[in-house]
């Protein structure tokens, strides 16, 4: 069986779920888009003060029945070889989005991210075996601020054939992203058969959703583009300081968005997500790698699975500033929790989601490979129990030369590609490099000798024209 991690009992999960339904019915959620308010109102929801919508329990429960379940969801890629069937593939690694700074691969200095950095980082993600979702990890700071999300889409489509999760800044942004994707595959009908991107839908705790997010949700649901629905409250700041209270509130916000998506288009796919986190009250900074963050990933993962939905939990988002010992520990702590409780893990950022280090990509690729080995099913049958071979070898020899070992060792024993297991002398002969230095050299080699766009120059220009037109609007 596959290992599981449980922070909550079944009774506790049901208590949180029922409290979330109670919050939606009595407190309500602030829906800042009239179109969304009217959709909910037409279903019998009570509207007060213009935008506060009280959603009855029965409305939520009715719409939950039409959401595709975990084993029914495939996240398509432009290349079918990169398709993600969550029931078979989990956990998979995705790049987190919207960091604004990068650690330069050559100067090793932090600086604002550029569109070229986004292109190069996406090219690296395209080549890494264990990165399944090549979301844009950077938001370029050298393009018009008004249309950064448009340039992010254009650059992402130009440099990866994997699934992409990207920003949905209003209806026009979604429509233009669809236009770009349709150009790449030869028409909107072709794109909608296999939509190869998904949309971040982020609530605004406590108990609000902003108009542009609601526009994106509606446009995505109409086209059955997967919606990555997330609430990211901060304990004691934008949510109750208790983990249970924060989970209940975050769950209620996610339920509200799930409900709206199904009222717009029953059967629209959605992924249950949360980046609920804590704050260090001594220094006033949010932490994306605290023990509480780790617990919250496990709890919210359980809430998503309670609904039967695919789950995605931001995980390897270290507070550390560079790839060092702190980063390694934070990767293991948050990564293990999410690997055991979610289908998709977001990672590959530092400094509370603000900084990307190119050298970190290959490190995280190796980390998720090892985590996937840890959470794989333990197969117990007559052959794996190995009673016959034990009887043959016991008391006299060892198992190295047995056929049983030959048949099984490659699938049972993980062999790392970058982690160091050799004797000291071999490591020293290769330059005695620490992990960060090793990853810098590996990443430079990828960029200088292997990476490049996946579209030709003419198509890239066509995508950029859409971004330029949005800037002039």
TORKOL-4160 file (C-alpha; in steps of 0.2 Angstrom, whole numbers, padded with zeros to 4 digits, m for minus):
473
<pt num="1" X="0000" Y="0000" Z="0000"/>
<pt num="2" X="0005" Y="0018" Z="m0002"/>
<pt num="3" X="0011" Y="0027" Z="0014"/>
<pt num="4" X="m0001" Y="0041" Z="0021"/>
<pt num="5" X="0001" Y="0055" Z="0032"/>
<pt num="6" X="m0013" Y="0061" Z="0043"/>
<pt num="7" X="m0013" Y="0076" Z="0054"/>
<pt num="8" X="m0032" Y="0075" Z="0056"/>
<pt num="9" X="m0044" Y="0061" Z="0060"/>
<pt num="10" X="m0059" Y="0058" Z="0050"/>
<pt num="11" X="m0070" Y="0065" Z="0063"/>
<pt num="12" X="m0059" Y="0081" Z="0063"/>
<pt num="13" X="m0060" Y="0083" Z="0044"/>
<pt num="14" X="m0079" Y="0082" Z="0045"/>
<pt num="15" X="m0079" Y="0095" Z="0059"/>
<pt num="16" X="m0069" Y="0107" Z="0048"/>
<pt num="17" X="m0079" Y="0104" Z="0033"/>
<pt num="18" X="m0095" Y="0107" Z="0042"/>
<pt num="19" X="m0089" Y="0123" Z="0050"/>
<pt num="20" X="m0084" Y="0129" Z="0033"/>
<pt num="21" X="m0101" Y="0126" Z="0027"/>
<pt num="22" X="m0108" Y="0135" Z="0042"/>
<pt num="23" X="m0096" Y="0150" Z="0039"/>
<pt num="24" X="m0102" Y="0151" Z="0021"/>
<pt num="25" X="m0121" Y="0150" Z="0026"/>
<pt num="26" X="m0120" Y="0163" Z="0040"/>
<pt num="27" X="m0105" Y="0174" Z="0038"/>
<pt num="28" X="m0105" Y="0173" Z="0019"/>
<pt num="29" X="m0091" Y="0178" Z="0007"/>
<pt num="30" X="m0088" Y="0195" Z="m0001"/>
<pt num="31" X="m0090" Y="0192" Z="m0020"/>
<pt num="32" X="m0084" Y="0208" Z="m0029"/>
<pt num="33" X="m0090" Y="0205" Z="m0046"/>
<pt num="34" X="m0109" Y="0208" Z="m0050"/>
<pt num="35" X="m0109" Y="0194" Z="m0063"/>
<pt num="36" X="m0103" Y="0181" Z="m0050"/>
<pt num="37" X="m0116" Y="0188" Z="m0038"/>
<pt num="38" X="m0130" Y="0186" Z="m0050"/>
<pt num="39" X="m0125" Y="0168" Z="m0054"/>
<pt num="40" X="m0125" Y="0164" Z="m0035"/>
<pt num="41" X="m0141" Y="0173" Z="m0032"/>
<pt num="42" X="m0150" Y="0164" Z="m0046"/>
<pt num="43" X="m0146" Y="0148" Z="m0037"/>
<pt num="44" X="m0155" Y="0154" Z="m0021"/>
<pt num="45" X="m0140" Y="0162" Z="m0012"/>
<pt num="46" X="m0144" Y="0177" Z="m0001"/>
<pt num="47" X="m0135" Y="0193" Z="m0005"/>
<pt num="48" X="m0133" Y="0207" Z="0007"/>
<pt num="49" X="m0124" Y="0224" Z="0006"/>
<pt num="50" X="m0122" Y="0222" Z="m0012"/>
<pt num="51" X="m0108" Y="0209" Z="m0013"/>
<pt num="52" X="m0109" Y="0198" Z="0003"/>
<pt num="53" X="m0116" Y="0181" Z="m0003"/>
<pt num="54" X="m0122" Y="0168" Z="0010"/>
<pt num="55" X="m0121" Y="0151" Z="0001"/>
<pt num="56" X="m0133" Y="0138" Z="0008"/>
<pt num="57" X="m0126" Y="0121" Z="0012"/>
<pt num="58" X="m0137" Y="0112" Z="0000"/>
<pt num="59" X="m0130" Y="0123" Z="m0014"/>
<pt num="60" X="m0112" Y="0119" Z="m0010"/>
<pt num="61" X="m0117" Y="0100" Z="m0008"/>
<pt num="62" X="m0126" Y="0100" Z="m0025"/>
<pt num="63" X="m0112" Y="0108" Z="m0035"/>
<pt num="64" X="m0099" Y="0097" Z="m0027"/>
<pt num="65" X="m0107" Y="0082" Z="m0035"/>
<pt num="66" X="m0103" Y="0088" Z="m0053"/>
<pt num="67" X="m0084" Y="0092" Z="m0050"/>
<pt num="68" X="m0073" Y="0079" Z="m0059"/>
<pt num="69" X="m0065" Y="0068" Z="m0046"/>
<pt num="70" X="m0046" Y="0065" Z="m0044"/>
<pt num="71" X="m0045" Y="0049" Z="m0055"/>
<pt num="72" X="m0055" Y="0059" Z="m0069"/>
<pt num="73" X="m0043" Y="0073" Z="m0071"/>
<pt num="74" X="m0029" Y="0074" Z="m0083"/>
<pt num="75" X="m0018" Y="0089" Z="m0084"/>
<pt num="76" X="m0014" Y="0090" Z="m0103"/>
<pt num="77" X="0003" Y="0095" Z="m0110"/>
<pt num="78" X="0006" Y="0102" Z="m0128"/>
<pt num="79" X="0016" Y="0086" Z="m0130"/>
<pt num="80" X="0006" Y="0071" Z="m0125"/>
<pt num="81" X="0021" Y="0062" Z="m0117"/>
<pt num="82" X="0020" Y="0075" Z="m0104"/>
<pt num="83" X="0002" Y="0073" Z="m0099"/>
<pt num="84" X="m0001" Y="0071" Z="m0081"/>
<pt num="85" X="m0014" Y="0058" Z="m0075"/>
<pt num="86" X="m0015" Y="0062" Z="m0056"/>
<pt num="87" X="m0022" Y="0046" Z="m0051"/>
<pt num="88" X="m0006" Y="0037" Z="m0058"/>
<pt num="89" X="0008" Y="0050" Z="m0057"/>
<pt num="90" X="0007" Y="0059" Z="m0040"/>
<pt num="91" X="0016" Y="0067" Z="m0033"/>
<pt num="92" X="0022" Y="0078" Z="m0046"/>
<pt num="93" X="0033" Y="0094" Z="m0045"/>
<pt num="94" X="0027" Y="0110" Z="m0052"/>
<pt num="95" X="0036" Y="0127" Z="m0052"/>
<pt num="96" X="0029" Y="0140" Z="m0041"/>
<pt num="97" X="0025" Y="0157" Z="m0049"/>
<pt num="98" X="0028" Y="0175" Z="m0048"/>
<pt num="99" X="0045" Y="0177" Z="m0040"/>
<pt num="100" X="0052" Y="0195" Z="m0044"/>
<pt num="101" X="0070" Y="0192" Z="m0042"/>
<pt num="102" X="0083" Y="0180" Z="m0048"/>
<pt num="103" X="0101" Y="0175" Z="m0042"/>
<pt num="104" X="0111" Y="0178" Z="m0057"/>
<pt num="105" X="0119" Y="0161" Z="m0063"/>
<pt num="106" X="0136" Y="0170" Z="m0067"/>
<pt num="107" X="0138" Y="0185" Z="m0055"/>
<pt num="108" X="0129" Y="0175" Z="m0041"/>
<pt num="109" X="0121" Y="0192" Z="m0036"/>
<pt num="110" X="0102" Y="0195" Z="m0033"/>
<pt num="111" X="0094" Y="0206" Z="m0046"/>
<pt num="112" X="0077" Y="0210" Z="m0054"/>
<pt num="113" X="0070" Y="0196" Z="m0065"/>
<pt num="114" X="0070" Y="0199" Z="m0084"/>
<pt num="115" X="0060" Y="0191" Z="m0098"/>
<pt num="116" X="0076" Y="0183" Z="m0103"/>
<pt num="117" X="0077" Y="0175" Z="m0086"/>
<pt num="118" X="0060" Y="0168" Z="m0088"/>
<pt num="119" X="0064" Y="0161" Z="m0105"/>
<pt num="120" X="0079" Y="0152" Z="m0098"/>
<pt num="121" X="0071" Y="0146" Z="m0082"/>
<pt num="122" X="0057" Y="0139" Z="m0093"/>
<pt num="123" X="0069" Y="0130" Z="m0105"/>
<pt num="124" X="0078" Y="0122" Z="m0090"/>
<pt num="125" X="0061" Y="0116" Z="m0083"/>
<pt num="126" X="0057" Y="0109" Z="m0100"/>
<pt num="127" X="0073" Y="0098" Z="m0099"/>
<pt num="128" X="0071" Y="0092" Z="m0081"/>
<pt num="129" X="0064" Y="0074" Z="m0080"/>
<pt num="130" X="0055" Y="0076" Z="m0063"/>
<pt num="131" X="0047" Y="0093" Z="m0066"/>
<pt num="132" X="0030" Y="0089" Z="m0073"/>
<pt num="133" X="0022" Y="0107" Z="m0073"/>
<pt num="134" X="0033" Y="0121" Z="m0080"/>
<pt num="135" X="0024" Y="0135" Z="m0073"/>
<pt num="136" X="0032" Y="0152" Z="m0075"/>
<pt num="137" X="0043" Y="0154" Z="m0059"/>
<pt num="138" X="0047" Y="0172" Z="m0063"/>
<pt num="139" X="0037" Y="0188" Z="m0066"/>
<pt num="140" X="0048" Y="0198" Z="m0078"/>
<pt num="141" X="0051" Y="0216" Z="m0072"/>
<pt num="142" X="0058" Y="0223" Z="m0088"/>
<pt num="143" X="0041" Y="0222" Z="m0098"/>
<pt num="144" X="0027" Y="0234" Z="m0097"/>
<pt num="145" X="0019" Y="0232" Z="m0079"/>
<pt num="146" X="0002" Y="0233" Z="m0086"/>
<pt num="147" X="0004" Y="0217" Z="m0096"/>
<pt num="148" X="0017" Y="0207" Z="m0086"/>
<pt num="149" X="0005" Y="0192" Z="m0086"/>
<pt num="150" X="0003" Y="0193" Z="m0105"/>
<pt num="151" X="0022" Y="0192" Z="m0107"/>
<pt num="152" X="0023" Y="0178" Z="m0095"/>
<pt num="153" X="0011" Y="0168" Z="m0105"/>
<pt num="154" X="0019" Y="0172" Z="m0121"/>
<pt num="155" X="0037" Y="0167" Z="m0115"/>
<pt num="156" X="0030" Y="0151" Z="m0106"/>
<pt num="157" X="0022" Y="0145" Z="m0122"/>
<pt num="158" X="0038" Y="0149" Z="m0132"/>
<pt num="159" X="0049" Y="0138" Z="m0121"/>
<pt num="160" X="0040" Y="0123" Z="m0114"/>
<pt num="161" X="0029" Y="0109" Z="m0121"/>
<pt num="162" X="0024" Y="0104" Z="m0103"/>
<pt num="163" X="0008" Y="0109" Z="m0094"/>
<pt num="164" X="0008" Y="0127" Z="m0087"/>
<pt num="165" X="m0001" Y="0134" Z="m0073"/>
<pt num="166" X="m0001" Y="0153" Z="m0075"/>
<pt num="167" X="m0009" Y="0169" Z="m0069"/>
<pt num="168" X="m0027" Y="0174" Z="m0073"/>
<pt num="169" X="m0028" Y="0193" Z="m0072"/>
<pt num="170" X="m0046" Y="0195" Z="m0077"/>
<pt num="171" X="m0056" Y="0190" Z="m0092"/>
<pt num="172" X="m0045" Y="0198" Z="m0106"/>
<pt num="173" X="m0030" Y="0189" Z="m0099"/>
<pt num="174" X="m0038" Y="0172" Z="m0100"/>
<pt num="175" X="m0045" Y="0176" Z="m0117"/>
<pt num="176" X="m0028" Y="0181" Z="m0123"/>
<pt num="177" X="m0019" Y="0166" Z="m0116"/>
<pt num="178" X="m0032" Y="0155" Z="m0125"/>
<pt num="179" X="m0028" Y="0165" Z="m0141"/>
<pt num="180" X="m0009" Y="0162" Z="m0139"/>
<pt num="181" X="m0012" Y="0144" Z="m0135"/>
<pt num="182" X="m0023" Y="0141" Z="m0150"/>
<pt num="183" X="m0011" Y="0149" Z="m0161"/>
<pt num="184" X="0002" Y="0137" Z="m0155"/>
<pt num="185" X="m0009" Y="0121" Z="m0159"/>
<pt num="186" X="m0018" Y="0128" Z="m0174"/>
<pt num="187" X="m0035" Y="0134" Z="m0168"/>
<pt num="188" X="m0046" Y="0136" Z="m0152"/>
<pt num="189" X="m0055" Y="0120" Z="m0156"/>
<pt num="190" X="m0039" Y="0110" Z="m0155"/>
<pt num="191" X="m0034" Y="0119" Z="m0139"/>
<pt num="192" X="m0050" Y="0115" Z="m0130"/>
<pt num="193" X="m0049" Y="0097" Z="m0134"/>
<pt num="194" X="m0033" Y="0096" Z="m0124"/>
<pt num="195" X="m0031" Y="0113" Z="m0114"/>
<pt num="196" X="m0013" Y="0112" Z="m0109"/>
<pt num="197" X="m0013" Y="0126" Z="m0096"/>
<pt num="198" X="m0022" Y="0129" Z="m0080"/>
<pt num="199" X="m0026" Y="0145" Z="m0070"/>
<pt num="200" X="m0022" Y="0151" Z="m0053"/>
<pt num="201" X="m0038" Y="0156" Z="m0044"/>
<pt num="202" X="m0033" Y="0165" Z="m0028"/>
<pt num="203" X="m0045" Y="0171" Z="m0015"/>
<pt num="204" X="m0042" Y="0186" Z="m0004"/>
<pt num="205" X="m0043" Y="0181" Z="0014"/>
<pt num="206" X="m0052" Y="0184" Z="0025"/>
<pt num="207" X="m0068" Y="0179" Z="0015"/>
<pt num="208" X="m0066" Y="0189" Z="m0001"/>
<pt num="209" X="m0063" Y="0186" Z="m0019"/>
<pt num="210" X="m0057" Y="0201" Z="m0030"/>
<pt num="211" X="m0066" Y="0205" Z="m0047"/>
<pt num="212" X="m0052" Y="0200" Z="m0058"/>
<pt num="213" X="m0050" Y="0183" Z="m0050"/>
<pt num="214" X="m0068" Y="0180" Z="m0052"/>
<pt num="215" X="m0068" Y="0185" Z="m0070"/>
<pt num="216" X="m0054" Y="0173" Z="m0073"/>
<pt num="217" X="m0063" Y="0159" Z="m0064"/>
<pt num="218" X="m0079" Y="0162" Z="m0075"/>
<pt num="219" X="m0069" Y="0162" Z="m0091"/>
<pt num="220" X="m0059" Y="0147" Z="m0087"/>
<pt num="221" X="m0074" Y="0137" Z="m0081"/>
<pt num="222" X="m0084" Y="0141" Z="m0097"/>
<pt num="223" X="m0070" Y="0133" Z="m0107"/>
<pt num="224" X="m0066" Y="0119" Z="m0094"/>
<pt num="225" X="m0049" Y="0125" Z="m0092"/>
<pt num="226" X="m0043" Y="0117" Z="m0076"/>
<pt num="227" X="m0044" Y="0129" Z="m0061"/>
<pt num="228" X="m0031" Y="0129" Z="m0047"/>
<pt num="229" X="m0042" Y="0136" Z="m0033"/>
<pt num="230" X="m0032" Y="0142" Z="m0018"/>
<pt num="231" X="m0034" Y="0151" Z="m0002"/>
<pt num="232" X="m0018" Y="0157" Z="0007"/>
<pt num="233" X="m0022" Y="0164" Z="0024"/>
<pt num="234" X="m0009" Y="0169" Z="0036"/>
<pt num="235" X="m0011" Y="0163" Z="0054"/>
<pt num="236" X="m0016" Y="0177" Z="0066"/>
<pt num="237" X="m0016" Y="0190" Z="0052"/>
<pt num="238" X="m0029" Y="0186" Z="0038"/>
<pt num="239" X="m0035" Y="0170" Z="0047"/>
<pt num="240" X="m0038" Y="0164" Z="0065"/>
<pt num="241" X="m0021" Y="0160" Z="0073"/>
<pt num="242" X="m0026" Y="0142" Z="0076"/>
<pt num="243" X="m0023" Y="0129" Z="0063"/>
<pt num="244" X="m0040" Y="0122" Z="0064"/>
<pt num="245" X="m0048" Y="0139" Z="0062"/>
<pt num="246" X="m0037" Y="0144" Z="0048"/>
<pt num="247" X="m0041" Y="0127" Z="0039"/>
<pt num="248" X="m0060" Y="0130" Z="0041"/>
<pt num="249" X="m0059" Y="0148" Z="0034"/>
<pt num="250" X="m0048" Y="0143" Z="0019"/>
<pt num="251" X="m0059" Y="0128" Z="0016"/>
<pt num="252" X="m0074" Y="0139" Z="0015"/>
<pt num="253" X="m0066" Y="0151" Z="0003"/>
<pt num="254" X="m0061" Y="0136" Z="m0008"/>
<pt num="255" X="m0079" Y="0129" Z="m0007"/>
<pt num="256" X="m0086" Y="0145" Z="m0013"/>
<pt num="257" X="m0075" Y="0146" Z="m0028"/>
<pt num="258" X="m0078" Y="0128" Z="m0032"/>
<pt num="259" X="m0097" Y="0131" Z="m0031"/>
<pt num="260" X="m0096" Y="0146" Z="m0043"/>
<pt num="261" X="m0086" Y="0136" Z="m0055"/>
<pt num="262" X="m0099" Y="0122" Z="m0056"/>
<pt num="263" X="m0114" Y="0135" Z="m0057"/>
<pt num="264" X="m0105" Y="0142" Z="m0072"/>
<pt num="265" X="m0101" Y="0126" Z="m0080"/>
<pt num="266" X="m0105" Y="0109" Z="m0072"/>
<pt num="267" X="m0090" Y="0097" Z="m0074"/>
<pt num="268" X="m0077" Y="0111" Z="m0075"/>
<pt num="269" X="m0061" Y="0103" Z="m0068"/>
<pt num="270" X="m0053" Y="0110" Z="m0052"/>
<pt num="271" X="m0038" Y="0107" Z="m0041"/>
<pt num="272" X="m0040" Y="0110" Z="m0023"/>
<pt num="273" X="m0025" Y="0120" Z="m0017"/>
<pt num="274" X="m0019" Y="0131" Z="m0002"/>
<pt num="275" X="m0004" Y="0140" Z="0003"/>
<pt num="276" X="m0010" Y="0144" Z="0021"/>
<pt num="277" X="0005" Y="0149" Z="0030"/>
<pt num="278" X="0011" Y="0157" Z="0047"/>
<pt num="279" X="0020" Y="0173" Z="0051"/>
<pt num="280" X="0035" Y="0176" Z="0063"/>
<pt num="281" X="0027" Y="0188" Z="0075"/>
<pt num="282" X="0044" Y="0193" Z="0082"/>
<pt num="283" X="0050" Y="0200" Z="0065"/>
<pt num="284" X="0034" Y="0202" Z="0056"/>
<pt num="285" X="0038" Y="0191" Z="0041"/>
<pt num="286" X="0028" Y="0178" Z="0033"/>
<pt num="287" X="0036" Y="0161" Z="0033"/>
<pt num="288" X="0034" Y="0148" Z="0019"/>
<pt num="289" X="0044" Y="0134" Z="0027"/>
<pt num="290" X="0039" Y="0134" Z="0045"/>
<pt num="291" X="0033" Y="0119" Z="0055"/>
<pt num="292" X="0016" Y="0127" Z="0054"/>
<pt num="293" X="0017" Y="0128" Z="0035"/>
<pt num="294" X="0021" Y="0110" Z="0035"/>
<pt num="295" X="0007" Y="0105" Z="0046"/>
<pt num="296" X="m0005" Y="0116" Z="0035"/>
<pt num="297" X="0000" Y="0107" Z="0019"/>
<pt num="298" X="m0005" Y="0091" Z="0027"/>
<pt num="299" X="m0021" Y="0096" Z="0034"/>
<pt num="300" X="m0027" Y="0105" Z="0018"/>
<pt num="301" X="m0022" Y="0091" Z="0008"/>
<pt num="302" X="m0033" Y="0080" Z="0018"/>
<pt num="303" X="m0047" Y="0092" Z="0016"/>
<pt num="304" X="m0045" Y="0091" Z="m0003"/>
<pt num="305" X="m0045" Y="0072" Z="m0003"/>
<pt num="306" X="m0060" Y="0072" Z="0008"/>
<pt num="307" X="m0069" Y="0080" Z="m0007"/>
<pt num="308" X="m0062" Y="0067" Z="m0019"/>
<pt num="309" X="m0053" Y="0081" Z="m0028"/>
<pt num="310" X="m0035" Y="0082" Z="m0035"/>
<pt num="311" X="m0024" Y="0092" Z="m0023"/>
<pt num="312" X="m0010" Y="0103" Z="m0025"/>
<pt num="313" X="0001" Y="0110" Z="m0011"/>
<pt num="314" X="0015" Y="0123" Z="m0012"/>
<pt num="315" X="0029" Y="0114" Z="m0003"/>
<pt num="316" X="0047" Y="0117" Z="m0007"/>
<pt num="317" X="0046" Y="0136" Z="m0005"/>
<pt num="318" X="0060" Y="0139" Z="0007"/>
<pt num="319" X="0063" Y="0154" Z="0018"/>
<pt num="320" X="0082" Y="0151" Z="0015"/>
<pt num="321" X="0090" Y="0164" Z="0004"/>
<pt num="322" X="0101" Y="0152" Z="m0006"/>
<pt num="323" X="0104" Y="0133" Z="m0008"/>
<pt num="324" X="0112" Y="0129" Z="0008"/>
<pt num="325" X="0109" Y="0118" Z="0024"/>
<pt num="326" X="0093" Y="0128" Z="0029"/>
<pt num="327" X="0086" Y="0126" Z="0011"/>
<pt num="328" X="0090" Y="0107" Z="0012"/>
<pt num="329" X="0081" Y="0105" Z="0028"/>
<pt num="330" X="0066" Y="0115" Z="0023"/>
<pt num="331" X="0065" Y="0106" Z="0007"/>
<pt num="332" X="0064" Y="0089" Z="0016"/>
<pt num="333" X="0052" Y="0095" Z="0029"/>
<pt num="334" X="0039" Y="0103" Z="0018"/>
<pt num="335" X="0042" Y="0092" Z="0004"/>
<pt num="336" X="0039" Y="0076" Z="0014"/>
<pt num="337" X="0023" Y="0082" Z="0021"/>
<pt num="338" X="0016" Y="0087" Z="0004"/>
<pt num="339" X="0022" Y="0072" Z="m0005"/>
<pt num="340" X="0012" Y="0061" Z="0007"/>
<pt num="341" X="m0004" Y="0072" Z="0006"/>
<pt num="342" X="m0005" Y="0080" Z="m0011"/>
<pt num="343" X="m0005" Y="0076" Z="m0029"/>
<pt num="344" X="0005" Y="0091" Z="m0035"/>
<pt num="345" X="0019" Y="0100" Z="m0026"/>
<pt num="346" X="0025" Y="0118" Z="m0030"/>
<pt num="347" X="0043" Y="0123" Z="m0027"/>
<pt num="348" X="0059" Y="0130" Z="m0033"/>
<pt num="349" X="0059" Y="0147" Z="m0024"/>
<pt num="350" X="0068" Y="0155" Z="m0010"/>
<pt num="351" X="0065" Y="0170" Z="0002"/>
<pt num="352" X="0047" Y="0168" Z="0005"/>
<pt num="353" X="0043" Y="0165" Z="m0014"/>
<pt num="354" X="0052" Y="0181" Z="m0020"/>
<pt num="355" X="0068" Y="0174" Z="m0027"/>
<pt num="356" X="0073" Y="0161" Z="m0039"/>
<pt num="357" X="0090" Y="0153" Z="m0040"/>
<pt num="358" X="0094" Y="0144" Z="m0057"/>
<pt num="359" X="0105" Y="0132" Z="m0047"/>
<pt num="360" X="0090" Y="0126" Z="m0037"/>
<pt num="361" X="0080" Y="0119" Z="m0051"/>
<pt num="362" X="0091" Y="0103" Z="m0054"/>
<pt num="363" X="0092" Y="0101" Z="m0035"/>
<pt num="364" X="0073" Y="0101" Z="m0033"/>
<pt num="365" X="0072" Y="0089" Z="m0048"/>
<pt num="366" X="0082" Y="0077" Z="m0038"/>
<pt num="367" X="0073" Y="0080" Z="m0022"/>
<pt num="368" X="0056" Y="0076" Z="m0030"/>
<pt num="369" X="0063" Y="0060" Z="m0038"/>
<pt num="370" X="0068" Y="0054" Z="m0020"/>
<pt num="371" X="0052" Y="0059" Z="m0012"/>
<pt num="372" X="0042" Y="0050" Z="m0026"/>
<pt num="373" X="0052" Y="0034" Z="m0021"/>
<pt num="374" X="0048" Y="0036" Z="m0003"/>
<pt num="375" X="0029" Y="0038" Z="m0006"/>
<pt num="376" X="0028" Y="0023" Z="m0019"/>
<pt num="377" X="0018" Y="0008" Z="m0014"/>
<pt num="378" X="0026" Y="m0005" Z="m0005"/>
<pt num="379" X="0023" Y="m0021" Z="m0014"/>
<pt num="380" X="0020" Y="m0036" Z="m0003"/>
<pt num="381" X="0017" Y="m0053" Z="m0013"/>
<pt num="382" X="0025" Y="m0070" Z="m0013"/>
<pt num="383" X="0039" Y="m0065" Z="m0024"/>
<pt num="384" X="0044" Y="m0049" Z="m0015"/>
<pt num="385" X="0043" Y="m0058" Z="0002"/>
<pt num="386" X="0057" Y="m0069" Z="m0005"/>
<pt num="387" X="0055" Y="m0084" Z="0007"/>
<pt num="388" X="0062" Y="m0096" Z="m0006"/>
<pt num="389" X="0078" Y="m0085" Z="m0009"/>
<pt num="390" X="0080" Y="m0083" Z="0010"/>
<pt num="391" X="0080" Y="m0102" Z="0012"/>
<pt num="392" X="0093" Y="m0104" Z="m0002"/>
<pt num="393" X="0105" Y="m0091" Z="0005"/>
<pt num="394" X="0103" Y="m0090" Z="0024"/>
<pt num="395" X="0117" Y="m0096" Z="0035"/>
<pt num="396" X="0130" Y="m0098" Z="0020"/>
<pt num="397" X="0131" Y="m0083" Z="0008"/>
<pt num="398" X="0124" Y="m0066" Z="0003"/>
<pt num="399" X="0111" Y="m0060" Z="m0009"/>
<pt num="400" X="0121" Y="m0051" Z="m0021"/>
<pt num="401" X="0123" Y="m0064" Z="m0035"/>
<pt num="402" X="0105" Y="m0071" Z="m0033"/>
<pt num="403" X="0093" Y="m0069" Z="m0048"/>
<pt num="404" X="0080" Y="m0061" Z="m0036"/>
<pt num="405" X="0092" Y="m0047" Z="m0033"/>
<pt num="406" X="0096" Y="m0045" Z="m0051"/>
<pt num="407" X="0077" Y="m0044" Z="m0055"/>
<pt num="408" X="0073" Y="m0032" Z="m0042"/>
<pt num="409" X="0087" Y="m0020" Z="m0037"/>
<pt num="410" X="0084" Y="m0007" Z="m0050"/>
<pt num="411" X="0066" Y="m0004" Z="m0045"/>
<pt num="412" X="0069" Y="m0006" Z="m0027"/>
<pt num="413" X="0085" Y="0004" Z="m0024"/>
<pt num="414" X="0085" Y="0022" Z="m0029"/>
<pt num="415" X="0101" Y="0029" Z="m0037"/>
<pt num="416" X="0104" Y="0047" Z="m0035"/>
<pt num="417" X="0111" Y="0057" Z="m0050"/>
<pt num="418" X="0118" Y="0072" Z="m0040"/>
<pt num="419" X="0118" Y="0068" Z="m0022"/>
<pt num="420" X="0135" Y="0062" Z="m0015"/>
<pt num="421" X="0137" Y="0044" Z="m0009"/>
<pt num="422" X="0155" Y="0040" Z="m0014"/>
<pt num="423" X="0170" Y="0039" Z="m0003"/>
<pt num="424" X="0178" Y="0055" Z="0002"/>
<pt num="425" X="0193" Y="0053" Z="m0010"/>
<pt num="426" X="0182" Y="0052" Z="m0026"/>
<pt num="427" X="0172" Y="0067" Z="m0021"/>
<pt num="428" X="0188" Y="0077" Z="m0018"/>
<pt num="429" X="0196" Y="0071" Z="m0034"/>
<pt num="430" X="0181" Y="0079" Z="m0043"/>
<pt num="431" X="0184" Y="0096" Z="m0035"/>
<pt num="432" X="0176" Y="0094" Z="m0018"/>
<pt num="433" X="0161" Y="0104" Z="m0024"/>
<pt num="434" X="0147" Y="0107" Z="m0012"/>
<pt num="435" X="0129" Y="0105" Z="m0018"/>
<pt num="436" X="0127" Y="0124" Z="m0023"/>
<pt num="437" X="0143" Y="0124" Z="m0033"/>
<pt num="438" X="0139" Y="0107" Z="m0042"/>
<pt num="439" X="0121" Y="0114" Z="m0047"/>
<pt num="440" X="0128" Y="0130" Z="m0054"/>
<pt num="441" X="0140" Y="0121" Z="m0065"/>
<pt num="442" X="0126" Y="0108" Z="m0070"/>
<pt num="443" X="0114" Y="0122" Z="m0074"/>
<pt num="444" X="0127" Y="0132" Z="m0084"/>
<pt num="445" X="0130" Y="0117" Z="m0095"/>
<pt num="446" X="0111" Y="0115" Z="m0098"/>
<pt num="447" X="0109" Y="0133" Z="m0103"/>
<pt num="448" X="0125" Y="0134" Z="m0114"/>
<pt num="449" X="0123" Y="0117" Z="m0122"/>
<pt num="450" X="0106" Y="0110" Z="m0122"/>
<pt num="451" X="0092" Y="0123" Z="m0119"/>
<pt num="452" X="0082" Y="0133" Z="m0131"/>
<pt num="453" X="0065" Y="0139" Z="m0136"/>
<pt num="454" X="0052" Y="0126" Z="m0142"/>
<pt num="455" X="0044" Y="0137" Z="m0155"/>
<pt num="456" X="0051" Y="0146" Z="m0170"/>
<pt num="457" X="0055" Y="0164" Z="m0170"/>
<pt num="458" X="0040" Y="0169" Z="m0181"/>
<pt num="459" X="0028" Y="0161" Z="m0169"/>
<pt num="460" X="0036" Y="0169" Z="m0154"/>
<pt num="461" X="0033" Y="0186" Z="m0162"/>
<pt num="462" X="0015" Y="0182" Z="m0165"/>
<pt num="463" X="0013" Y="0178" Z="m0147"/>
<pt num="464" X="0022" Y="0194" Z="m0141"/>
<pt num="465" X="0010" Y="0204" Z="m0153"/>
<pt num="466" X="m0005" Y="0199" Z="m0142"/>
<pt num="467" X="0004" Y="0205" Z="m0126"/>
<pt num="468" X="0009" Y="0221" Z="m0135"/>
<pt num="469" X="m0009" Y="0224" Z="m0141"/>
<pt num="470" X="m0015" Y="0221" Z="m0123"/>
<pt num="471" X="m0003" Y="0235" Z="m0117"/>
<pt num="472" X="m0010" Y="0247" Z="m0129"/>
<pt num="473" X="m0028" Y="0244" Z="m0125"/>
